[in-house]
Amino acid sequence: MNHSLSIVILAAGKGTRMKSNTPKVLHKIANKEMILHVIDACIKLKPKKIYVVLGSNSNNIINILPKKNVKIIIQENQLGTAHALLCAQEFLKKKKGKLLVLYGDVPLLEPKTLKKLAYSKYNDISMLGFSPKDPKGYGRVKFQNNKVSEVIEEKDLNSEESKLNICYSGIFAGDVNTIFKLMGKIKKNNTHNEFLLTDIFRLASKENNAASLVLASEYEVIGVNNFYQLSLAEEYFQNKIRKKFLLKGDLMKDPRSVFFSHDTKVASNVKIDINNNFGEGVVIKSLVHINSNNNIEYTIINEGAKVGPFSRLRDNVILGKKVKIGNFVEVKNSKIGDGSKINHLTYIGDSIIGSNTNIGAGTITCNYDGKNKNKTIIGDNVFVGSNCSLIAPIEIGNHSFIAAGSAISDNVKMKDFSIARAKQKIIKDGSKKFLK
């Protein structure tokens, strides 16, 4: 743990521009809430404490935050970013060392960038800036004698200042006492009728303590205020994951059509075709082939398995080595043994299937009786014919055979043959009633 670093994450904003009933920082990137992206980056710096400043009625945010080493601070009245940081002052006024100030809606920051910012040795205060292709919408960093003199909000720029190309990310760090000493001098801005945290840099410059500048890439500091910006952040994050897997030796026919979760684990030598979506909890081992158009979450896919196209795997699925899951197959909360095949139009739920077993097309496990989810257990080397209904709870023994079109409700023992069909009836020339 770094006993000299404290971190404050400002996340009390109402997020009205999102036009959503969900609090802004709870919107997800790669299936993880934005604020958790920020906290995870912070944890890698091993700070003494992480303080999260939230607005009132933030229980749904509080509920997802880690309990260890995180302190919640409530900002009852939202009076600007400076006021939000001042809400943390009583917890930090006796602290010594560095303070890093972040935002809950800037989710793509790299720990190495934050470390460089937090431990800048050049000045008591350091700010994180960037040089975007289009600076519109951002506050600009103004320099005097090659030193930061102030940050100017975009709406306050004059024509000359609008040409400045270094923008302020809103993120800064510095000596705890220096920061709060300067903040005590910030006055309410007459134009905006709030306390602006950016004023700290103008005040520092006046006291000959100009902030040093640390530059980050534009994608790292993207702030999310609306769904368009959320989509950009998602795109940046997905491209980062895709690049990692491609360089690892995984083949993707069209990387742009493959979407990973923040926690997806993929070994090398995996082939992923177009239009695949991976939710949380997916582990893919080597030599796996994921065909096109699958939706997979909470699933472990072992070596050499083949999945899809058009399959759905969810809620705690384990596929053994060289398993084949074919088109329009759904597997839920089930374990499939090595070498087994479920090739077509099938639903397998709450089941354990042994190795080298074949499940025929159109087969379903009838696992729900209206109240409970019941278990289907199928042994090794079993052949289940097409269009069978396996009515759980049920056990089917090793080396048994289930005839096509059967509705099986009783256990089938090892090596037994089971057939359960209505007897076929033929009426000679009976089609005359129906065909003209």
N, C-alpha and C positions, 0 to 999 in steps of 0.2 A: 504493500500500500504506500502511496505517495502522501506523506503527512503534510507536505507544503502546498498541495493543490486542492482547492475547492472549486466546484462547478455549479453554476446556477443556470437552469434551463427555464426560459420564459415561455409559458404556454397558457396564459390566461386570456388570450384574445378570443373574441366571440366568433370569429370566422364567418362573418355575415356574407362575404363574397362567395363562399362555397354554395350558398343557397341550399343548405342541407340540414336535416334534423340531427345528423351525426356531428359531434364536435370535430373541428377541423383536424386536430392532431390524432384522432382515432381513424381517419381514413388510411387505407393500407397501400403499401408498395411491396410488391412480391409477397402478398399475404401477411405482412407484418405492419402494425400500426406505426405511423410516422414517428411518434414520440419514442417508441421502443427502438427504432433505428438510431435515434440520437443517443438514447441511454446506453445502448450496446457499444457505440463508438466511445462514449465516455468511460465505460467500465474498463476498456482496454488501456486507458491511461492510469488506472488504479488510483483514483483520487481518494482523499480523506473522506469526502462526503459529496453527494449530489443532491442539490436542492432543486425542487421543481415547483415553480410558481404557477398556481392555477386560479381560475376564477371560482366564484361560488357555484354551487350545484354541479360539482365536477366528480361526483362519485363514480360514474362510469369510466372516467379516466383513472382515478385512484385505484380502482379495482384491478387494472391490468398492470400497474407498475410494480416492479420488484420491491420487496419489503426491505431487503438487506441494503444498508448503506444509502438509502434514498429518503430524504426528508421532504414532506409536502408542506408548502406554504400557500395560504389562501389570500389572494388579493380581492378584497371585498368590493372595492370600487376601482374600475378600470380607468386610470388617469394617465395612461401612456406608459411607454417602455421604461422610462426612468423611475417612475413610481413603482412599477412592478419589481424592479431590482432593489429599490429601497425597502420593499417589504421583506427582503432577505437580510437587510442590514443588521437587525438585532441578533441574528444567528451567526453573523460573520464579523461583527465589530471587534471582537476580542481575538480574532484569528490573525495569524501571520502567514506570509507566503503569497502564493499566486491565486488569482481568481480568474476563471474562464467563464465567459457569459455566452450562452447559446440560445437557440430558439427551437421550440418543439415542432415548427413547420419547415425546418431546413434539414431534411432527413438523410442527405447523401454524403455528409462529411466523412473524410477518411481520418482514421486515428493518427496517421503519420502527420497529416496537416495540422491537426489540433495540437499534437505534441510540439511541433515546430512553433506554433503560435504561442502556446502556453509558456514555453521556456525560452522565448526570445530574450536575449541578454543585452540588447542594445538600449532599450528605454524601459521606464517603469510601466508604460502602456504600449501594447501592440494591437493593431487591427488587422482583420482579414479582408483583403480586397481582391478584386478580379477585373479582368479586362474583357468584357463581352463583345460579341459581334455587333449587337445592337444594344446600346446602353439605356434605351428608353425605359422608363419606369423605375430606374435606380437612382439613389442618391450618389453624388459624385464626390470624389476625394480631391480636395484642393491643396496644392503644395505652395510653400514659400521657402525659398532657399533650399530646395530639395528636401524639405521636411513637411510632414502633414500639418496643415494649418487648421483645416476644418472639414466637416462633411456637410454638404448642402443638399437638402431634400430637392427632388426633381421639380416640385411645384414652385420652388423659390429660385431656380436657376435663371440667370440672365442669359442673353444670347451668347456671350463669350464663354461663360461657365458651362453651357450645354455642350460645348465641344470637348470637354474633359472626358477621357476614356477610361480612367480608373474608377471603378465603382466600389461602394462600401457594402459588404455583405450583411452588416448588422452584428457581426461576431467580433468580440475583442477579448483581450486578456490583460492582466497586469497585477501589480502589487495591490493587495486587498485594501490597505489603508489609503494608498494614493487614489484609488478609484472612488472610494466613498468620501474622501476629502473633496475631490472635485465635484462629485454628485451633489454634495451639500450646497454648492454654489449655482446649481442649475435653477433657472427661474422659468415659470410657466410661459410658454410661447404664445404671444398674443394672436398670431395668425392661426395656430392650430388649437389653441386653448388646452394644451396639455404639456407635460414635461417631456422634452425630447432627449433621449439618451445620446443622440449624436452630438449634442452640445458639449459633451465631455471632452471631445477632441479640440474644439476651439478653446476651451478653458485651459487644457493642458498646454497648448501652443503658447498661450499668453503667459503662462508661468514657466516658459522655457523648458517644458517637459514634453515636447512633441512626440506623438505616437510613432512607433516604427511600423512599417508596412510589410505584411507577409502576403504573398500572392497565392491564390488557389485557382484551380481550373473553374471555368464557368459552371460546368455541370455539378460540381461539388456543392456549390453554394446556392443552388436554385431553391427559392422559397415557394411554398405551395399555398396559394391564396384562392384558387379556383380549380375546377375540374380539368381545365386545359393544362394548367401547370402540373396538376397531379399526373396527367397522362404523360407529360414530358419527363417527369421524375421517374415514372414507371419505365419509360423507354430507355432512359439512361441506365437505370439499374439493370434492366434485362440485358442490355448490350454488354454490360460489364460481366454478367454471369455467363452469357453465351461465349464471349471471348475466352473466358477462363477455361470452359470445357472444350472449346475448339483447339486451344493450344495444348490441352492435356491429351489430345488424340482422339476426341470424339467427333464423329461425322454427323453433321446436320445438313440435310438437303437444302432447307431454307431456314436459316437461323431466325429470321424475323417472324416466322410463324410458330416458333416454339417458345412457350412461356414457362419459366421456372419459378419456384418458390424461393424465399430467402434461405431456406435450409435444405434445398435439394442436394443430394449427394450422388455424383455420377463417377464411376470408375473410368479408366481409359478403355479404348477399344469398344465403344458403344456406338450403335448406329441409331439415329433418331430421324424419322421421316417428317414430313410437313404436318402442320396443324396439330400440335400436341400441347396439352395444358397439364402442368404438374402442380398440384396443390401441396400443402404442407406434408411433411413426414414421408418423403419418397427417397428411397435408396435404390440405386441401380448398379448392379455389379457388372463386371466386364463381359464382353461378347454377347451382350443383350441387343436384340433388335426391336425397337419400338416402331411399328408401322404407323401409318398416318391416322390422324383424327381420333385420338384417345384422350380420356380425362382420367387422371390418376392421382390419388392422394392417399396418404397413410398406408403406403405399400412398400414392401421390400421385394425386389425382383432379383433373383439370384442368377448366377452365371449361365449364359447360353440360352436364356429364356427368350421367347418371341411373343410379342403382345400386339394385338390389333390386326387389321384396322377397326375403328369404331367400337372400341371396348371401353368399359368403365370399371375401374378398380378403386375401392374405397373402404374406409373404416376398418383398418387393421387387416390387411391382406398380406400373406407371405406366399410368393411363388417360388417353388423349388428350382433346381437346376434343370435346364432344357425343357421347362414347361412351355406348352403352347396355348395361348389364349387367343381365340380367333375373332372373327368379325361379329359385331353385335352381341358380345358376351359381357355380362355384368357379374362381377365377383365382389361380395361384401363380407367383411369380417370372417374370412376363411383362410385355411392353410391348404395349399395344393402341393402334393409331393413331387419329387423329382421325376421328370419324364412324362408326366400326365398331360392329357390333351383335352381341351374344352374348345372345340373349333368353331361352333356356329350357334348363334341365336339362343343363348342359354343364360339362365340366372342361377347363380350359386350363392346362397346366403347362409351365414352361421354354420359353416361346414368344415369338416376335416376330410380331405381326400388323400389317399395314399399315393404311392409311386406307381408309374406305368399304368395308370387307369385312364380309360377312354370314356368321356361323357358325350353322348350323341347329341345331334342338333335338336334344338327345341326342348331340351330337358330343363326342368325347373325344380329347385328344392322349395317345397311349400313350408317355409320356416315360421310363418306367423299364424297363430290360431285365433287372432282377435284380441288376445290379452298378452301373450308371451311369445318371445322369439325362441324357437326350439332348434335343437342341434341335429344335423345330419352327419353321420360318420360313414365314410366309404373306404374300404380297405385297399390293399395293393392289387394290381393286375385285375381290376374289375372292368367289365364291359357293360356300359349302360347304353342301350339302344336309343334311337331318336324318339323325340316326342314323349318322354316319360315324365311323370309327376312323382317326386319322392316326398312323401308326406311325413314331415318331422313331428316328433322325434323318431329317428329310425337309424338302424345300423345295418350296413351291407358288408358282408365278410369278404375276405381275400378270395381272389380267383372265382368270384361269382359272376353270373350273367343275368342281366335284366333285359327282357325282350322289349323291342320297340313298341311304343304306344301303351305302355303299362302305367297304371296308377298304383304305386307300391306304398302300402301303409303298415305292413308288418315287417319285422326284421328278416333279413335274408342271411343264412349262415354260409360259412366258407364253402366254396365250390358248388353252391346250389344254383339252380336255374329257376328264375321266377318270371311268370307271365300273368298279367292282370288286365284282360281286355273283355269287352262285351263280345259275345259270340256273333260272328258275321252271319247275316241272313240275306238270302237271295230270292227275289220274287221274279219268276220267269216272265219276260215281256212286261214287267212292271213299269218300265220307263214311259209307256204309252200315256200314262196319266199326266206326265209332266212335260212331255215333248210333243209338239204338234208337227 
